Amino acid sequence: MKGRFFNFVFKAPIGKFFGRACLIVFLIFIIVVIREDSIAIRSRLSKLFLLSNIIAERDGAKFYARFGELVFLKPSFIDLFAFEANPKEVDPKVLNTYVEFYEKVITNFPNSADGYTILGFCHYFMGDESKAIEMFQKTITLNSKFFPAYYNLGLIHFRQGQYSKAIDFFKKALVIRSADRYKMTSSFKTYQFMYNENNDFLDTVPKRIKAGYRDGYVLLIDSWHKTKDFSQMFKDSLYAIKARLDDNGIFYYYAGVAAYELKEYRKAITFLKQYSKINVNDSDAAYYRGLSLRGLKKEREAKTFFKKAVELQKAQGIYFNKIDNINLRIL
């Protein structure tokens, strides 16, 4: 029965005409319905687009009003730069102004990663480490490529003696590309404010970025030393030397110490000798050269360097601190 109906509709002369007519009527019906629906859809989309524009213009007006107010309230960054350069010589009370301002910034712009970073910097030097850590952690949740936040968290944990945690943060900081750090300085309002106030700031950015990597590697390598991972200490010291981050020979010193601990005494002497060409008064370098010579069974020469180390200690103090001048960063 089904086959006969099919033959009648699509194969018989009358059936062919009837089937085509039904198909045409059905297509016309679909076109009319779709057209009517498309008109309605276009009307609704148009209304929604208009509404979104109104909302966007209203929000944009609010944004520029809030931003304009903050620009007006913005403090000078001269004191912040001076404090960052030498925190031991500047009264931390100068940071109160920046805390007040950046509290307003994050209230109006809660996604301001740079705002949280400045607040973390200020809270740390005002004596509230836990608040500083909270601010830097917030920065990271907003921007996973914000070098100062990782670096500062690493330094805080380093000073707390939590070297494993410090290592984790330093490693995350040091894999961030310099291109991303340059981009950061041009895309965040804080650094734009700094550009506008100080024309020389832009010229200091490359130097600041390199110094961040240098200090980060010094702290990372020192952490490897304190956790007695001398193999990694030696590896990262060599990398820093090859990357030309070394401006005062510090990585030659660390490479020498790591080589000594790995019982690579000749390598140790080579690196320590290179370091001592730049830092002739470092008692630690003299002491490790003595230990390395002793490892090579050269006791007479070793005693010469032990004696020199004692003399230098008397002249410069008990410990020649290689990380004393490293501090938190705002860039």
Secondary structure, DSSP 8 states (H G I E B T S, - for coil): -HHHHHHHHHTSHHHHHHHHHHHHHHHHHHHHHHHHHHHHHHHHHHHHHHHHHHHHHHHHHHHHHHHHHHHHH---SHHHHHHHH-TTTS-GGGGHHHHHHHHHHHHH-TT-HHHHHHHHHHHHHTT-HHHHHHHHHHHHHH-TT-HHHHHHHHHHHHHTT-HHHHHHHHHHHHTS-HHHHHHHHHHSHHHHHHHHH-TTHHHHHHHHHHHHHHHHHHHHHHHHHHTT-HHHHHHHHHHHHHTT--SSSHHHHHHHHHHHHTT-HHHHHHHHHHHHHH-TT-HHHHHHHHHHHHHTT-HHHHHHHHHHHHHHHHHH-S---SSTT------
